[in-house]
Each structure stands twice: as C-alpha cells, then as structure tokens.
Amino acid sequence: MMNLLHWRLLIAVADAGNVSQAAGRYGITQSGASQAIRQLEDNLGIQIFVREHRRMAVTAAGEQILGSARRMMTELETIQRLSDLARHQDQGKIRLASFPSVFASMLHPPIDAFRRLYPSIDIVHLSGTDTEIDTWLNNGAIDLGVVLNPTDHRQAIPLGRDEWVVALCTSHPLARRATSVGIALHELQNAPFVAATGGCYLHGQTIAQQQGITLNDVRLTVQDWDSAYSLIREGMGLSIVPFSTVPDDAHGLRILPLAEPLYREFGLVAAEPTSPPSAVIRLIDHLQGRFPY
C-alpha cells in the first residue's frame, strides 16, 4: 500500500539523483528506500527510475507521475499550513453581552451559524442592562456588547432598531384609537403612567423628557417587563415600551404606535483594546453585513 513516505521518497530520489541521499533525508536505510521505490513502481505498474552511471534517471512516464506528486505534496503542505493557522485562530472564548430581547430576535441565528463554522470557539452570552454593558465594555469584562444608540466613534456593527409604542389596557379610552392615527406624546402628559425601564437608562419616561414632555402622573416604576405588562393589564396606567418587549400573549393589552415614530437603535461594539483576539475578529467579520438595517 502506498503512503506519503513513498511519494516523498519519489521526489527526494528524483531531486538527489540517488537513493542513498534520499534515504538519509528521511532517516531510513538505503535498502529500505530502494524497497519503497520498488513498491511504488509495482503498485503503479510502471518503471519510474532507471540507473544510469550511478545516477537514478527519471523515465518519461516517471516525469508525469513526478509532476503530479510535486503538486500533491504542495497541496498537502498548504493543507497543513491552513490547519496550523486554524488551530491557533479558530479557538478561544468570546464574552458577548446583550439585552435578552436583542439576542433572541437579532443575534441568535447568526451566532448559531458562527458556532457551526467554528465549533472550537466558545461564545458565552451574558444578559445585562445598557449601563451594565457599557461598564463591562469599559473595564474589559466582555469582548463584545450590544449598546443603545451607539455614537459613530464606537464603530458599532448596526444590528437593527426597535420602535417605541404605547401599551395600555383594552379598557382604556385611548385603546379605541385607530392604529393608523397613533398616540401623540402630549396626550400622555397627565395620564396615569407606569414607567417600565427594563433596567435601562433609556425608557418611556426619559423618551418623553427628551421630546420635551413631562409625565405628571407616574404611578409606579418597575424594571421587570412581565411585571410592567401585568400592571398595564390591571389598568394601573399606560406605558411607552419597546415593541420587542411586547409579550406574545398580548391578551388584555392594546399596542399602538406613537403619532410621530421614535426608535432605539442597537449596535454591537468591541471592548477598547486595540488588538482584539483572533476569535473576536472572526465573529466581527462573520456578522458584518448580515443585518438589513
């Protein structure tokens, strides 16, 4: 049976012109090398070498075989180099933090595809608020983080945007409003309001303030989205919430757009070090251009 040593000896004998030097190159005896060459010729059914004046000359058929053998060994070396490179680059651990709703709706499919391509790279997903993620990015606790409304200098990968909507119980007078009309922010100024934050600095109350509207009747401030929607269903108040947080089971809720749409934008940002690990670069390259927004 032929193996790589047979092909390496074939090339070495052709280059050196004798079996002895070729054998020494691979640490085997001259007789062992001669036997390997004979095995190769027997398996191929052709004569590759002829002895001429103490030199091994290559036959015409042997020249053709030799050319293919050289190309084969070149390709094998290329495969080995690529394997060595992949072994060093395609492994490691990436710590990625995001809001749960963003990971589920935007990042989960491309991350799953990346894991299939690079099974030796471990992606650890952490959930956090916007302020927590910014802190983790700044102190290097994570490699990548989803941030809200990233500035240009952060060179974020844009992931998408989320529309701010009004959530109210179905018995609320405004619930009869047509979706095509929406609700103006000034209409909420004196309405009972549940400030649902999701743990983020940017939430319905701050959104209204940024638009010059002060909400005068904030009944409760809650961080947990489930709790917020339970309070809204009970008629405690209405709220301005990100559309991505609206539960699948919206029974008892009416979700209406703002008359003048407002959005929160998401971007994936790398921690500050100038030279990210190769695994992080792989993931960034994989995610570039995958999001329509």
N, C-alpha and C positions, 0 to 999 in steps of 0.2 A: 504494500500500500504506500502511495506517495504522501509525503508530508512536507512541511515548509523547509525542513533541512535539505531535502532533495533539491528543491528549487534554488535555495541559497547556494548550495554546492555547485549546481549547474552554472550559475552566474559567476561564482568565485573561480571555478576552473577555467571558464572562458576568459575571464579578465587576467588571470595569472599565467595561463598557458600551461600549467602543470597541476597535477593532483596534490603534490606534497604541500605546496604553499596554501592551496585552498583548504586542505585538511587542518593545517596549523592555525588558520584563521578561526576555525570553529572548534578547536581543541579535540580533534579526533585523529585516529591513526590514518596513515596513507592507505592502508588496506581497507579500512572501514569506509573511507571516502570513495575509493575505487568501487567497492561493492555497492555503495549507494547510487553511484552514477550508472552502474550496470542495471540495477533495479529500475531506475528511471527509464533507461532505454528499453528494457524488456516490457515495462508497462505501456510505454508509448508505441512500441513495435517499430521503432526507427533507430538508426545509429546517429548519435548527436556529435560524437567526437571521433577523430582518427588521430593516431600517433604519427607525427612527422618530425624526425630529427630531434628526439627528446622533448617535443612540444606537442601539446594536445590542440589540434586544429578543429574548428567547428565545421560540420558539414552544411550543405545548402539547406537541408531540412532543419538542421540544428539551429541555423541562424533565425529561421522563422519562429521556432519554438523559443529561442533565447529572447527575441524581441518581445514576445508576449509575456515571458517570465519576468522581464525587467519591468514591464508596465504593471504586472500583477504585484510585484514587490513594492513598487512606488505607491500603488493604491493602498496596499497593506500598511505602509508607513504613514500615509495620510490618515487612514482609519485610526491608527494608534495615536497619532498626534491629536486628532479630534476627541478621542476617548480620554486622553490625559487632560485635555483642556476642559472637557465636560465634567470630569471627575472633580476638578477643582472649582469650577464655576457653577455647576448645576447642583449645588448642595448648600445647606445653610438654613437659617431661620429668619423669617420676616415677621416683625410685630406690627400689625396693622390695626388701627383703631377707627371706629366709625359709629355713627348713630345706628341703632338696630334697624330702623326702617330703611335707611340708605343701603346698608349691607344687603338686606333681603331683596330690595327692589332693583338695585343698580349693580352691586358688586358681585353678588353671589354667582351668576352664570359665568362671567369672565374669570373669576377666581377658580371655579371648578375646572374650567378649560385649562388654566395655567397649571393646576395640580396634576392634570393628566399629562401635560407636556413635560413637567419637571417634578416627578414624584419624590425626588430626594430633597426638595426644598420644602421646608415645613412653614406653613403660614399660620401664625397664631392670631386669631381675631379677638380684639378687645372692644367692648362697648363702653362708650363714655359720652359725657355731655360736651358741648362745644368748648367750654372753659377748661374742662379736664384734658381734652385732646390737645388744645393749644399748649397747656402746661407740659404734657408728655412730650410733645414735639420739641419744645424749647429746652427741656432738660435731657433729651436723648433717650427717654424711656421707651420710645417706639421708633420704628423706622419710617412709617407712613401713617398719615392721619387724614381723615375727612374733615374739612373746615367749612364753615359757613361764609359765604360771600368773600372768597379769598381775594386779596389785592394782587395786582399784576406782579409785584416783586417776588411773590411766593412761587411763581412759575407752576401753578397748580394744573393738574390734568382735570379739565372740566367734566364732571360726571352727569350733571343734569340740574334741573330746578324743580321746585315744589311750590305749588300755588297756595297762598293763604286764602282760606274760606271761612265762612261763618257757620258755626254749628249751633243749632238751637233745637228745643223740643218741638214736637209736631203740634203742640197746642199753643205755641207762642204766636201772637198776632202777626209777626213778620214771616212766619212759616208759610203763609198763603202767597207770599211774593213769588212772582214768576222767576224762573232761573235766568231767563234772558235779560231781566232787569237787574238782578243782583241787589246788594245792600250797600249803601254809602256809609263810610266810616262815621260821618257826623250823626247818623241815625242811632249809633250805639252809645253816644256820649252820656246819656242818662239812663241807659238800660241796665238792669241787673247783669253783672258780668262775672264770669268765672275765669280767672287768669290761669290758663293751663300752660305751664312752662316747658314740660318735658326735661327740666333740668338745664335749659339753655338760657343764655342771656337775651337772646332774640326770641320774643314770643309775642302773643297777640297784643298785650298791653304796651310793650315797647314799640311794636309796629305802629300802633295808633299814635303814640307820642311822637314818633319820627315824622308822622304826617300832620302834626300839629293838633291832634285830638286828645283831650284829656278825658279819660273814662272816670266818671264821678261816682259810680256805684259798684265798685269791685267787692263782691261778696266774699269770695274765697280765692286763695292762691294755692294751686296744687301742682305737684311735679309729675305725678303718675298719670299717663294718658287714660288708662282704664277708669281711674277714679274721676277724672275730669268728665268723661263722657257719661258716667253714671250720674253725676251731679246735674249735667245738662239735661239728661232724660227726665230727671225728677223735677225739672223746672226751676232749679236754683238760679239759673242765669244762662245767658248765651256766651259764646266764646269765639275768638278768632284762632283758628288752628291750621297747621299744615295739612294739606289734603292727604299726604302719605300716611298720616296717623289715624285717619278715619277708619273705624273698625269694619271688617267685612260684614258683620251683622249690624246694620245701621237702624234696626228696629227702634222706633221712638225718637229718631233723630231726623232733622231736616238739614241738609247741607246746601248752602247757597254761596255763589261766588260774590266777591266784592264788586261793586259797580265799576270801580277802577282797579283792575287786577294788580296784585302785588305778588312777588315771588321771593323765595330764598334760594340761593344758588349754592351748589356743592362742588368742592374741588378736592382732589387728592394731592396732598402736599408731603414732600420728603422732609425729614429732620435736617437740621442745619449743616452737619458735616459735609465738607466739600467733595469727599470721595465716598459715595455710598457703597456698601458691599455689592459684590457682583450679583448676588441673588436679588437684591432690591432693584438693580439696574435691569435685570431680566424681566422683573414684574412690570416696571415702568414701561419698558419697550412693548411688552405684551398688551398693556392697557391703552397705550396711545392710539387715538383714532377709533376706539371701539364704541364710543358714546356719541350718539347723534347730535347732542346739544353742543 
